[in-house]
């Protein structure tokens, strides 16, 4: 584990850029970027186009270590190159930005008010590969839809079970039990989830830390205990369906929580923009998210 990266992730100002849309969400991400389905005829062409989009974002001048601590990559992005270097190496060596990898394989069907992660049969091989390619950490997402104690316990148990495996491989896990922002009992779900997370954190050995990626809480500063917990390297927020403006406004109220936005980060970017327009839009997006993250 790179101690310089650990220190930066734990202490520096900035946010994590989520660039990890995978097979299911890629067409939507491309559409939002102004690339419709008629521009590609198969999956390979689709992933070429999304890599071009991500490369354009990562190589933008505004995408820099002054504002961005880390970037979460999709597996194919990790395996590809930007300007002759593997994406993770380009991020750290050229930009000073810490690379993470999305490792989950999507969501299972809803049961007990939650969607667990689908099985990950090749997880050990993927984590070995991530280590070889100098990836710092991972991200694994599941979703809480209802305040069901049994479901929420199962989701947090699964998250920390995967996290233990990630830590065994010398990587830092981003534990992401997302609470659906449109849930009718969101605040109650957050109460149940926080209690379960604290149980697991208290059982972690002293030499292990995780990052938590959570929906912005209903009650301001509700995750203070998690932010201050010695087993937590950082608490980051997902945008979860809010517009960037709304997500920034809500995040700024929560002291010590920083952004890890995906769709909200790319909002307003377009394949049709000139390089100058693209840079301007990127700079404005990054500035707003950064400022919300350091309040």
URWO-V662903 format. One record per backbone hydrogen bond with DSSP energy under -0.5 kcal/mol. CO is the residue of the C=O (numbers start at 1). NH is the residue of the N-H. Records with the same first field share a line. If there is no record, write none. Layout:
# URWO-V662903
CO=NH ; NH
This chain:
# URWO-V662903
1=3
2=6
3=7
4=8
5=9
6=10
7=11
8=12
15=17 ; 69 ; 70
17=19 ; 72
19=74
22=25 ; 26
23=27
25=29
26=30
27=31
28=32
29=33
30=35
31=34
33=271
34=36
36=39
37=40
42=46
43=47
44=48
45=49
46=50
47=51
48=52
49=53
50=54
51=55
52=56
53=57
54=58
55=59
56=60
57=60
60=63
62=64
64=67 ; 68
67=15
69=98
70=17
71=73 ; 100
72=19
73=102
74=77 ; 78
75=79
76=80
77=80 ; 87
80=87
82=85
85=82
86=90
87=91
88=92
89=93 ; 94
90=94 ; 95
91=95 ; 96 ; 97
92=96
95=65
98=71
99=136 ; 137
100=73
101=139
106=118
111=114
113=145 ; 146
114=111 ; 116
115=143
116=108
120=123
122=126
123=127
124=128
125=129
126=130
127=131
128=132
129=133
130=135
131=134
136=172
137=101
138=174
139=103 ; 104
140=176
142=178
143=115 ; 145
144=180
146=148
147=149
148=152
149=153
150=154
151=155
152=156
153=157
154=158
155=159
156=160
157=161
158=162
159=163
160=164
161=165
162=166
163=167
164=168
165=169
166=169 ; 171
167=170
171=173
172=138
173=175 ; 211
174=140 ; 176
175=213
176=142 ; 178
178=144 ; 180
180=183
183=186
185=189
186=190
187=191
188=192
189=193
190=194
191=195
192=196
193=197
194=198
195=199
196=200
197=201
198=202
199=203
200=203 ; 204
201=204
205=208
210=233 ; 234
211=175
212=214 ; 236
214=238
218=220
219=222
221=224
223=227
224=228
225=229
226=229
229=232
231=210 ; 233
234=212 ; 236
235=258
236=214
237=260
238=216
239=242
243=247
244=248
245=249
246=250
247=251
248=252
249=253
250=253
251=254
253=255
254=257
258=237
259=16
261=18
262=266
263=267
266=269
270=273
274=278
275=279
276=280
277=281
278=282
279=283
280=284
281=285
282=286
283=287
284=288
285=289
286=290
287=291
288=292
289=293
290=294
